[in-house]
Amino acid sequence: MKRRLKERILVTLTATILMAVLGTLAGYMVGRAISLKLAQRKIAQDSGRLIAVADEFSNESRATLAAMNASTLPFCSEAEMAYFRALVFQSQYLKDGGRMRDGQIVCSAAMNSPDLKKMLFKPDYAQPDGTLFYRSNTSARIGKLRAALLQSGSSYIVYTPHLLNFMRITGSHYFFVSPNDPSLKLTLEGSADQSRSNQARISQVITKEGRARVGDTFYATRCSDQYNKCVSAYVSIPEALSYDRNLLTLSSLGSGLGGAILGFLGSFFYRRNRSMEQQLRRAIRRDNLRVVYQPIVNLASQRIVGAEALARWIDEEGQMVGPDVFIKIAEERGFVGEITKLVVRHVLRDMGEVLRGDSDFRLSINVAAADLTDPDFPSMLEDALRQARVPAEKLAIEITESSTARQDVAVAAIHQLRRNGHEVHIDDFGTGYSSLSYLHTLSIDAIKIDRSFTQAVGTEAVTLSILPQILAMAQTLKLQVIVEGVETSEQANYFAAFKSSNTILVQGWLFGHPVAADVFRGLLAEDEQKLFLVANVA
């Protein structure tokens, strides 16, 4: 027992850990996929904001440069610088403006350092319309930030180094590029190292509007409808995952916990089912199932006229397992016929002497649908009865309604059993497939009314209204009626009120619980003694 307990604990622990690990991995993969989708959506939004702000800046800067170049004031005069300061002050993105000549700043509206005039600027990029862009080699600063310059004609403007604040971009990297020359990237934030690998593929991605993945980096590119430029926002997979660590953690932990729970419950039910199946097989081999007998009584005479044999099983841990559980397992695993053979063997051993008597006592056994389709079942039954010297008519066969679902198979099996001398009863009538309309086709001898109808007596249940019709039709078809689940006098009196009550048989706790064979034989002896006394008094 201790060894089995250790094995069960080990199996449960292993299954729980394994499913927890698999659940965690699955959760991580789901969280990872969601994080990457969100990252791709974000860089697409970022690139859209960037190109919109860039177009606004370009429109403003070009309009300002055009106004500066159109100035009629004396070149670099105080009046012209005051005019330039007014233009810069009215703008949203600019911080300075002035005049340039031969790569040198001649005068500035905002930066008055004498060192500016000594600096020689070399343009990073010339746009098709002649506008020059200065960034990488400028020493012009606003505060501590290096500024970028645009020159058109003899005028220049400096845009604010805080331009990124207008773009409301966080977490992504991005750069601007000319579709005509993708090698001239104008990097505004982040690293340009991404462009050094997979150069050809990246060049295609950053100069054409759309989304793409190159290596472990996602790109989203938007191109201007007005100017010769595109902007690409990009983020690497590790960065994207680092932004959503909480999502990954929650997804992994949640799925891991769910997996652990599923692993524990799955191993529990699997172990329980497998263990129960194995125990049941061992119990059948060792003949450890027992059979009990519940009296069937004639309602009119109150005499015991039969009994139903019922299989009972106590598992290896001492727990009673209901027949609805272990019979289902045996049916699903394909060995329910072994239980039927065991019951037949027990019945003939326990009640053989009674069945060989001259009384009209009849015993009922339940058979499964698998027994009806087993070609060896009738011959097994016939051989067992012959060896026990018990007439076939003393053993009634009960089949469930579900067994009649395949009517052609059921009819053939029933006819064979009746030819051999057995009565055939439909068990739990009213709950399944059969109906009164084809009971005659099935050629059965009796119906056992399901306990759900009996329990409806004394209530307002709809099923109660069907009972009179069932009893009337059974009388018309000359079928014996056996009522299951009679537990109260009210229920017994209900059926006793029918005109056919003298042929109605009842079964239930009111007339006797299922008991062991020796106890049941004692009940039969008492019943015979009562009959003998009544006959003598009469």
C-alpha positions in Angstrom: 0.0 0.0 0.0 2.8 2.4 0.9 4.6 1.6 -2.3 1.5 2.4 -4.3 1.0 5.6 -2.4 4.6 6.7 -3.2 4.1 5.8 -6.8 0.9 7.9 -7.0 2.5 10.9 -5.3 5.5 10.6 -7.7 3.2 10.4 -10.8 1.1 13.3 -9.6 4.1 15.4 -8.8 5.8 14.7 -12.2 2.6 15.4 -14.1 2.0 18.7 -12.1 5.6 19.9 -12.7 5.6 18.9 -16.4 2.3 20.6 -17.1 3.5 23.6 -15.1 6.6 23.9 -17.2 4.7 23.4 -20.5 2.1 25.9 -19.3 4.8 28.4 -18.5 6.4 27.9 -21.9 3.0 28.2 -23.6 2.2 31.3 -21.6 5.6 32.8 -22.4 5.1 32.1 -26.1 1.6 33.6 -26.1 2.8 36.7 -24.1 5.8 37.0 -26.4 3.5 36.9 -29.5 1.3 39.6 -28.0 4.2 41.8 -27.0 5.7 41.6 -30.5 2.3 42.4 -32.1 2.0 45.4 -29.8 5.5 46.5 -30.6 4.8 46.3 -34.3 1.6 48.3 -33.9 3.5 50.9 -31.8 6.3 51.5 -34.3 3.7 51.8 -37.1 2.0 54.5 -35.0 5.3 56.1 -34.3 6.4 56.3 -37.9 3.0 57.8 -38.7 3.5 60.5 -36.1 7.1 61.1 -37.2 6.3 61.7 -40.9 3.4 64.0 -39.9 5.6 66.1 -37.7 8.4 66.0 -40.3 6.0 67.3 -43.0 4.9 70.1 -40.6 8.5 71.0 -39.8 9.4 71.0 -43.5 6.5 73.2 -44.5 7.4 75.6 -41.7 11.1 75.7 -42.3 10.7 76.1 -46.1 8.2 78.9 -45.6 10.5 80.6 -43.1 13.5 80.2 -45.4 11.5 81.6 -48.3 10.5 84.6 -46.3 14.1 85.2 -45.1 15.4 84.9 -48.7 12.8 87.4 -49.8 14.0 90.0 -47.3 14.8 93.5 -48.8 16.5 94.7 -45.6 20.2 95.3 -45.6 22.2 92.1 -45.5 22.9 91.0 -41.8 21.7 94.4 -40.6 20.1 94.8 -37.2 16.8 95.4 -38.9 17.1 92.2 -40.8 18.1 90.2 -37.7 15.1 91.7 -35.9 12.9 90.5 -38.8 14.5 87.0 -38.6 14.0 86.9 -34.9 10.3 87.7 -35.3 10.0 84.9 -37.9 11.7 82.4 -35.6 9.6 83.5 -32.6 6.4 82.9 -34.5 7.4 79.5 -35.6 6.8 76.2 -33.7 9.9 74.2 -34.5 12.7 76.8 -35.1 15.2 78.3 -32.6 17.4 80.5 -34.8 17.9 81.9 -38.3 20.4 84.0 -40.2 22.7 84.3 -43.1 25.4 81.9 -44.4 28.0 82.2 -47.1 30.6 79.6 -48.3 29.8 77.3 -45.4 30.2 80.0 -42.7 27.6 81.7 -40.6 27.8 85.4 -41.3 25.1 86.5 -38.9 22.6 85.0 -36.5 19.4 86.2 -35.0 19.8 84.3 -31.8 23.4 83.0 -31.4 25.8 85.9 -31.0 29.0 84.0 -30.3 31.9 85.4 -32.2 33.2 81.9 -32.6 30.3 81.1 -35.0 31.8 83.1 -37.8 35.0 81.1 -37.6 33.2 77.7 -38.0 33.3 76.0 -41.4 30.2 73.9 -42.1 30.0 71.0 -44.5 26.5 69.8 -45.5 25.5 66.3 -44.7 22.9 66.1 -47.4 21.7 68.2 -50.3 18.0 67.9 -51.2 16.8 67.9 -54.8 15.7 71.6 -54.5 19.1 72.6 -53.3 18.3 72.9 -49.6 21.4 71.8 -47.6 21.2 69.9 -44.3 23.9 70.2 -41.6 24.0 67.9 -38.6 27.0 65.6 -38.0 29.8 68.2 -38.2 28.1 71.2 -36.7 29.2 72.8 -33.4 26.2 75.0 -33.1 24.5 74.3 -29.8 21.3 75.4 -28.0 22.0 74.9 -24.4 23.8 71.7 -24.2 22.2 70.2 -27.3 23.8 70.2 -30.7 21.6 71.9 -33.2 20.9 71.0 -36.9 20.8 73.6 -39.7 19.0 73.9 -43.0 20.2 76.3 -45.6 18.4 77.6 -48.7 20.1 80.3 -50.7 22.0 82.6 -48.3 19.6 81.9 -45.4 19.7 79.3 -42.8 17.4 78.2 -39.9 18.2 76.0 -36.9 15.4 73.7 -35.7 14.8 73.1 -32.1 16.8 70.1 -30.6 13.6 69.4 -28.6 11.8 68.4 -31.8 11.5 64.9 -30.5 9.2 66.1 -27.8 6.7 67.2 -30.4 6.7 63.7 -31.8 5.7 62.0 -28.6 7.8 59.0 -29.4 9.2 56.8 -26.6 10.9 53.4 -26.7 11.3 53.2 -30.5 14.3 54.1 -32.6 13.9 55.9 -35.9 15.7 57.6 -38.7 14.8 59.6 -41.8 16.1 58.7 -45.2 15.9 59.8 -48.8 14.4 57.1 -51.1 16.9 58.2 -53.7 19.9 57.6 -51.5 19.2 55.3 -48.5 22.8 55.4 -47.4 22.3 59.0 -46.2 20.4 58.3 -43.0 19.5 61.3 -40.9 19.4 59.7 -37.5 17.3 61.5 -34.9 17.4 59.1 -32.0 18.8 55.7 -31.1 21.5 53.7 -32.8 22.0 53.3 -36.5 23.9 50.1 -36.0 20.9 48.2 -37.3 21.6 49.4 -40.8 25.1 47.8 -41.0 23.7 44.3 -41.1 21.5 43.0 -43.8 22.2 46.2 -45.6 20.5 45.4 -48.9 17.4 44.2 -47.2 17.2 47.1 -44.9 17.7 49.6 -47.7 14.6 48.1 -49.4 12.6 48.3 -46.2 13.4 51.9 -45.1 12.7 53.4 -48.6 9.3 51.8 -49.2 6.2 52.3 -47.1 5.2 49.2 -45.1 6.2 46.9 -42.3 9.0 44.3 -42.3 11.3 42.2 -40.2 15.0 42.0 -40.8 16.9 39.7 -38.6 15.7 40.3 -35.0 14.4 43.8 -35.8 11.0 45.1 -36.8 10.6 48.1 -39.1 7.7 50.3 -39.9 8.2 52.9 -42.7 6.1 55.8 -43.8 7.0 58.1 -46.7 6.0 61.7 -47.2 3.5 62.6 -49.9 5.1 66.1 -50.2 8.8 65.7 -49.8 11.5 63.2 -50.8 11.9 61.5 -47.5 10.7 58.5 -45.5 10.9 57.7 -41.9 11.5 54.3 -40.4 10.7 53.4 -36.8 12.3 50.2 -35.6 12.7 48.1 -32.5 14.6 44.9 -31.8 12.8 41.9 -30.4 14.8 41.9 -27.1 13.8 45.6 -26.6 10.2 44.9 -27.5 10.0 42.1 -25.0 11.8 44.2 -22.3 9.0 46.8 -22.6 6.3 44.3 -21.7 8.0 42.3 -18.9 4.9 42.5 -16.8 2.8 41.0 -19.6 5.3 38.2 -20.1 5.5 37.5 -16.4 1.8 37.5 -15.9 1.2 35.4 -19.0 3.9 32.9 -18.0 2.9 32.6 -14.4 -0.8 32.4 -15.2 -0.4 29.7 -17.8 2.1 27.9 -15.5 -0.3 27.9 -12.7 -3.1 26.7 -15.0 -0.9 24.0 -16.4 0.0 22.9 -12.9 -3.7 22.7 -11.9 -4.5 20.8 -15.1 -1.6 18.5 -14.6 -2.6 17.7 -11.0 -6.3 17.2 -11.9 -5.5 15.3 -15.1 -3.1 12.9 -13.3 -5.6 12.5 -10.5 -8.4 11.5 -12.8 -6.2 9.5 -15.1 -4.6 7.7 -12.2 -8.0 7.2 -10.6 -9.5 5.8 -13.8 -6.5 3.7 -14.6 -6.1 2.5 -11.1 -9.8 1.7 -10.9 -9.7 -0.1 -14.2 -6.7 -2.2 -13.0 -8.3 -2.9 -9.7 -11.5 -3.9 -11.3 -9.7 -6.3 -13.7 -7.9 -7.8 -10.7 -11.2 -8.1 -8.8 -12.8 -10.0 -11.7 -9.8 -12.3 -12.0 -9.8 -13.0 -8.2 -13.6 -13.3 -8.2 -13.8 -10.5 -5.6 -17.0 -8.9 -6.9 -20.1 -9.9 -4.9 -23.7 -10.3 -6.0 -26.6 -9.1 -3.9 -30.3 -9.8 -4.5 -33.2 -7.4 -4.3 -36.7 -8.9 -3.9 -39.4 -8.5 -6.6 -42.8 -8.7 -5.1 -46.3 -9.3 -6.5 -48.2 -6.1 -5.5 -51.5 -7.9 -5.0 -50.3 -10.9 -3.0 -47.3 -9.3 -1.4 -45.3 -12.5 -2.1 -41.7 -12.6 -3.3 -41.9 -13.9 -6.9 -38.4 -13.0 -8.0 -35.2 -11.0 -7.5 -32.8 -8.9 -9.4 -29.1 -9.8 -9.1 -26.9 -6.8 -8.6 -23.1 -6.6 -8.8 -21.3 -4.8 -6.0 -17.6 -4.0 -5.7 -15.4 -2.7 -2.9 -12.0 -1.5 -4.2 -8.6 -2.3 -2.8 -8.8 0.8 -0.6 -12.0 -0.4 1.0 -14.2 2.1 -0.8 -17.6 1.1 -2.2 -17.7 1.8 -6.0 -21.2 2.2 -7.5 -22.1 0.0 -10.4 -22.8 3.1 -12.5 -19.1 3.8 -12.2 -17.4 0.4 -12.6 -19.9 -0.9 -15.2 -19.2 2.2 -17.3 -15.5 1.7 -17.0 -15.8 -1.9 -18.0 -18.0 -1.0 -21.0 -15.6 1.7 -22.2 -12.6 -0.6 -21.8 -14.4 -3.5 -23.5 -14.5 -6.1 -20.7 -18.0 -5.7 -19.3 -18.7 -9.3 -20.6 -16.4 -10.6 -17.9 -18.6 -9.0 -15.2 -21.7 -10.6 -16.8 -20.0 -14.0 -16.7 -19.1 -13.5 -13.0 -22.6 -12.5 -12.1 -24.0 -15.6 -13.9 -21.5 -17.8 -12.1 -22.4 -16.3 -8.7 -26.2 -16.5 -9.4 -26.1 -20.1 -10.3 -23.9 -20.9 -7.3 -25.9 -18.9 -4.8 -29.4 -19.5 -6.0 -29.1 -22.7 -8.0 -31.1 -24.8 -5.5 -33.9 -22.2 -5.4 -34.0 -22.0 -9.2 -34.1 -25.8 -9.5 -37.3 -25.9 -7.3 -40.8 -26.2 -8.5 -41.9 -22.7 -7.6 -42.5 -19.9 -10.1 -39.6 -17.9 -8.7 -37.6 -16.2 -11.4 -34.2 -14.4 -11.1 -33.2 -11.4 -13.3 -29.7 -10.5 -14.4 -28.6 -7.3 -16.2 -26.7 -7.6 -19.5 -24.9 -4.8 -21.4 -25.2 -3.8 -25.0 -21.9 -5.4 -25.6 -23.3 -8.8 -24.4 -26.1 -8.6 -27.0 -23.6 -8.1 -29.8 -21.3 -10.9 -28.5 -22.1 -14.0 -30.5 -20.7 -16.2 -27.7 -23.0 -14.8 -25.0 -26.0 -17.0 -25.6 -23.9 -20.2 -25.8 -22.0 -19.2 -22.6 -25.4 -18.7 -20.8 -26.7 -22.0 -22.1 -23.7 -23.9 -21.0 -23.7 -22.4 -17.5 -27.4 -23.2 -17.1 -26.9 -26.8 -18.3 -24.1 -27.4 -15.9 -26.1 -25.9 -13.0 -29.2 -27.9 -14.1 -31.3 -24.7 -14.0 -34.1 -24.2 -16.6 -33.6 -21.2 -18.9 -37.0 -19.9 -18.0 -35.9 -19.3 -14.4 -33.4 -16.7 -15.5 -34.8 -13.5 -17.0 -32.5 -11.2 -18.9 -32.7 -7.4 -18.3 -31.4 -5.1 -21.0 -31.3 -1.3 -20.8 -33.2 1.0 -23.2 -29.9 2.2 -24.6 -29.2 -1.4 -25.6 -32.1 -1.2 -28.1 -30.7 1.8 -29.9 -29.5 -0.5 -32.7 -32.9 -2.1 -33.1 -31.8 -4.7 -35.7 -29.1 -6.1 -33.4 -31.3 -5.9 -30.3 -34.2 -7.8 -32.1 -31.9 -10.6 -33.2 -30.4 -11.0 -29.8 -33.7 -10.9 -28.0 -35.2 -13.5 -30.3 -32.3 -15.8 -29.7 -32.6 -15.4 -25.9 -36.3 -16.1 -26.0 -35.8 -19.1 -28.3 -33.5 -20.5 -25.6 -36.3 -20.1 -23.0 -35.4 -16.8 -21.3 -37.8 -14.0 -20.6 -36.4 -10.6 -21.7 -37.2 -7.4 -19.8 -36.5 -3.8 -20.7 -34.9 -2.1 -17.8 -35.3 1.6 -16.8 -38.2 2.0 -19.3 -39.1 5.6 -20.2 -35.6 7.1 -20.0 -33.9 6.2 -23.2 -34.5 5.0 -26.8 -37.3 2.5 -26.8 -40.9 3.5 -27.0 -44.2 1.6 -26.7 -44.7 1.9 -30.4 -42.0 -0.8 -31.1 -42.1 -2.9 -27.9 -44.0 -5.4 -29.9 -41.3 -5.5 -32.5 -38.7 -6.2 -29.9 -40.8 -9.1 -28.7 -40.0 -8.6 -25.0 -41.9 -10.0 -22.0 -41.8 -7.2 -19.5 -41.0 -3.6 -18.9 -39.4 -2.2 -15.8 -40.8 1.3 -15.2 -37.9 3.6 -14.2 -37.7 4.9 -10.7 -38.0 8.5 -11.9 -41.7 7.8 -12.7 -42.2 6.2 -9.3 -40.6 9.2 -7.6 -43.1 11.5 -9.4 -46.0 9.9 -7.4 -47.4 12.5 -5.0 -45.8 15.4 -6.9 -46.9 17.6 -9.8 -44.2 16.3 -12.1 -45.2 16.1 -15.8 -43.9 12.5 -15.9 -46.7 11.4 -13.6 -49.3 12.0 -16.3 -47.5 9.5 -18.6 -47.8 6.6 -16.2 -51.4 5.7 -16.8 -50.7 5.6 -20.6 -47.7 3.3 -20.1 -49.6 0.9 -17.9 -52.6 0.8 -20.3 -50.4 0.2 -23.3 -48.5 -2.5 -21.5 -51.8 -4.2 -20.6 -52.8 -4.0 -24.2 -49.6 -5.6 -25.4 -49.8 -8.2 -22.6 -46.5 -7.1 -21.1 -45.6 -7.8 -17.5 -45.0 -4.5 -15.6 -42.3 -4.3 -12.9 -42.2 -1.0 -11.0 -38.7 0.1 -9.8 -37.9 2.3 -6.8 -41.0 1.8 -4.7 -40.0 3.3 -1.3 -43.3 4.6 0.2 -46.8 3.3 0.9 -48.2 6.2 -1.1 -46.2 5.0 -4.2 -47.3 1.4 -3.7 -51.0 2.4 -3.2 -50.8 4.5 -6.4 -50.0 1.4 -8.5 -52.4 -0.8 -6.5 -55.3 1.4 -7.6 -54.9 0.4 -11.3 -57.3 -2.4 -12.5 -54.3 -4.4 -13.7 -52.6 -4.2 -10.3 -53.0 -8.0 -9.7 -50.3 -8.5 -12.4 -48.0 -5.6 -11.4 -44.7 -6.5 -9.7 -42.8 -4.0 -7.6 -39.3 -3.6 -6.4 -37.9 -1.1 -4.0 -36.8 -0.4 -0.4 -40.4 -0.6 0.8 -40.3 -4.4 0.0 -36.6 -5.0 0.6 -33.1 -3.8 0.2 -30.5 -5.7 -1.9 -29.0 -8.3 0.4 -26.5 -11.1 0.4 -27.6 -14.6 -0.9 -27.9 -16.2 2.5 -30.0 -13.4 3.8 -32.2 -13.5 0.7 -32.8 -17.2 1.0 -33.9 -16.5 4.6 -36.4 -14.0 3.3 -37.7 -16.6 0.8 -38.1 -19.1 3.7 -40.0 -16.6 5.8 -42.3 -15.9 2.8 -43.0 -19.6 2.3 -43.7 -20.0 6.0 -46.2 -17.2 5.9 -47.9 -18.7 2.9 -48.1 -22.1 4.6 -49.6 -20.6 7.7 -52.2 -18.6 5.7 -53.1 -21.8 3.7 -53.6 -23.8 7.0 -55.7 -21.1 8.6 -57.9 -21.0 5.5 
